[in-house]
């Protein structure tokens, strides 16, 4: 069997037909290339101006608005925090002054209580001292009475031994009284 032979016909463009110049640099096609370039540029610019640039502009505007809002919120929060610090410092100063007032009042109350306790103790001690002085005076009077009797007995015994006779009670009492007065 014989195989059929296919012959392909191809058109070969030779460099001699185009003048041997790279087609974009061919001066004969410059005007049509420039028109196509202008049309493409205008279409690309219109597409960018109508679709892409508004979206980019909206994104930029949204970011600017968000940044401005964030700055405003930061300023508001800063103002609130400064007000809170001022309120805290005022509350702290008020608490300190109340604490000092309470401490002063407590000191005064304790001083008054201590003074009252001291006066009560002094009064009690004065009463005990007065009672003790009365007891001492009574004991002294009793002792002096006993001293007088002992002195009279001793004087009578001494005079009796020296003179051999007992002195009179009245003379003995007068002599002891004179001696005790000195």
C-alpha positions as CSV (number, residue, x, y, z in Angstrom):
1,X,0.0,0.0,0.0
2,X,1.1,3.3,-0.8
3,X,0.9,6.1,1.6
4,X,-0.6,9.4,0.5
5,X,1.8,12.3,0.7
6,X,0.5,15.4,2.3
7,X,2.0,18.6,1.2
8,X,1.6,21.6,3.4
9,X,1.6,25.0,2.0
10,X,2.9,27.6,4.2
11,X,3.3,31.2,3.5
12,X,6.7,32.5,4.3
13,X,7.0,36.1,4.8
14,X,10.4,37.2,4.0
15,X,12.3,40.0,5.6
16,X,12.5,41.7,2.3
17,X,8.7,42.3,2.2
18,X,8.7,44.3,5.5
19,X,11.9,46.0,4.7
20,X,13.9,44.0,7.3
21,X,12.7,46.3,10.2
22,X,11.2,45.1,13.5
23,X,7.4,45.8,13.1
24,X,7.0,48.1,16.1
25,X,9.8,50.2,14.9
26,X,8.5,50.4,11.4
27,X,7.8,54.0,10.5
28,X,5.0,53.1,8.2
29,X,3.0,51.6,11.0
30,X,3.8,54.3,13.6
31,X,0.5,56.3,13.1
32,X,-1.7,53.2,13.6
33,X,0.4,52.1,16.6
34,X,0.1,55.6,18.1
35,X,-3.7,55.6,17.6
36,X,-3.9,52.1,19.2
37,X,-1.7,53.2,22.1
38,X,-3.8,56.3,22.7
39,X,-7.0,54.3,22.5
40,X,-5.6,51.7,24.9
41,X,-4.3,54.5,27.3
42,X,-7.7,56.2,27.2
43,X,-9.5,53.0,27.9
44,X,-7.1,52.0,30.7
45,X,-7.3,55.5,32.2
46,X,-11.2,55.4,32.0
47,X,-11.2,52.0,33.5
48,X,-8.9,53.1,36.4
49,X,-10.8,56.4,36.8
50,X,-14.2,54.8,37.0
51,X,-13.5,51.5,38.8
52,X,-10.1,51.3,40.6
53,X,-9.5,54.9,41.7
54,X,-12.9,55.3,43.5
55,X,-12.3,52.1,45.4
56,X,-8.8,53.1,46.3
57,X,-10.1,56.6,47.2
58,X,-12.8,55.1,49.4
59,X,-10.3,52.9,51.1
60,X,-8.0,55.9,51.8
61,X,-11.0,58.0,53.0
62,X,-12.2,55.2,55.3
63,X,-8.6,54.9,56.7
64,X,-8.4,58.6,57.2
65,X,-11.8,58.7,58.9
66,X,-10.9,55.7,61.1
67,X,-7.5,57.3,62.0
68,X,-9.3,60.6,62.8
69,X,-11.9,58.6,64.9
70,X,-9.2,56.7,66.7
71,X,-7.4,60.0,67.5
72,X,-10.7,61.5,68.8
73,X,-11.3,58.4,70.9
74,X,-7.8,58.5,72.2
75,X,-8.2,62.1,73.1
76,X,-11.5,61.4,74.8
77,X,-10.0,58.4,76.7
78,X,-7.0,60.6,77.7
79,X,-9.4,63.3,79.0
80,X,-11.4,60.7,80.9
81,X,-8.2,59.1,82.4
82,X,-6.9,62.5,83.4
83,X,-10.3,63.3,85.1
84,X,-10.1,59.9,86.8
85,X,-6.6,60.6,88.1
86,X,-7.8,64.0,89.4
87,X,-10.8,62.4,91.0
88,X,-8.6,59.6,92.5
89,X,-6.1,62.2,93.9
90,X,-9.0,64.2,95.4
91,X,-10.5,61.1,96.9
92,X,-7.1,60.1,98.3
93,X,-6.6,63.6,99.8
94,X,-10.1,63.5,101.3
95,X,-9.5,60.0,102.7
96,X,-6.2,61.2,104.2
97,X,-7.8,64.3,105.8
98,X,-10.7,62.1,107.2
99,X,-8.1,59.6,108.5
100,X,-6.2,62.5,110.2
101,X,-9.4,63.9,111.6
102,X,-10.4,60.4,113.0
103,X,-6.9,60.0,114.4
104,X,-7.0,63.4,116.1
105,X,-10.5,62.7,117.5
106,X,-9.4,59.3,118.7
107,X,-6.3,60.9,120.4
108,X,-8.5,63.5,122.0
109,X,-10.9,60.9,123.2
110,X,-8.1,58.7,124.6
111,X,-6.5,61.7,126.2
112,X,-9.8,62.6,127.8
113,X,-10.3,59.0,129.0
114,X,-6.8,58.9,130.3
115,X,-7.3,62.2,132.1
116,X,-10.5,61.0,133.6
117,X,-8.9,57.7,134.7
118,X,-6.0,59.7,136.2
119,X,-8.3,62.0,138.1
120,X,-10.3,59.0,139.3
121,X,-7.2,57.3,140.4
122,X,-5.9,60.5,142.1
123,X,-9.2,60.9,143.9
124,X,-9.1,57.3,145.0
125,X,-5.5,57.7,146.1
126,X,-6.2,60.9,147.9
127,X,-9.1,59.2,149.7
128,X,-6.8,56.3,150.6
129,X,-4.1,58.7,151.7
130,X,-6.6,60.7,153.9
131,X,-7.8,57.4,155.4
132,X,-4.2,56.3,156.0
133,X,-3.4,59.7,157.6
134,X,-6.5,59.3,159.9
135,X,-5.3,55.8,160.8
136,X,-1.8,57.1,161.4
137,X,-3.1,60.0,163.6
138,X,-5.3,57.6,165.6
139,X,-2.4,55.2,166.0
140,X,-0.1,58.1,167.0
141,X,-2.6,59.3,169.6
142,X,-3.0,55.7,170.9
143,X,0.8,55.3,170.9
144,X,1.3,58.7,172.6
145,X,-1.2,57.7,175.3
146,X,0.7,54.5,175.8
147,X,4.0,56.4,175.7
148,X,2.7,58.7,178.4
149,X,1.7,55.7,180.6
150,X,5.0,53.9,179.9
151,X,7.0,57.1,180.6
152,X,5.1,57.7,183.8
153,X,5.7,54.0,184.9
154,X,9.4,54.3,183.9
155,X,9.8,57.6,185.7
156,X,8.1,56.3,188.8
157,X,10.4,53.2,188.8
158,X,13.5,55.4,188.4
159,X,12.6,57.9,191.1
160,X,11.6,55.1,193.4
161,X,15.0,53.4,193.0
162,X,16.9,56.6,193.3
163,X,14.9,58.1,196.3
164,X,13.6,54.9,197.7
165,X,10.1,56.2,197.7
166,X,7.4,56.4,195.0
167,X,6.5,60.0,193.7
168,X,3.0,61.3,193.7
169,X,0.8,60.5,190.6
170,X,0.1,64.2,190.0
171,X,3.8,65.3,190.2
172,X,4.8,62.4,187.9
173,X,2.1,63.3,185.3
174,X,3.2,66.9,185.3
175,X,6.8,66.0,184.9
176,X,6.1,63.6,182.0
177,X,3.8,66.2,180.3
178,X,6.6,68.9,180.5
179,X,9.1,66.5,179.1
180,X,6.8,65.5,176.2
181,X,6.1,69.1,175.3
182,X,9.8,69.8,174.7
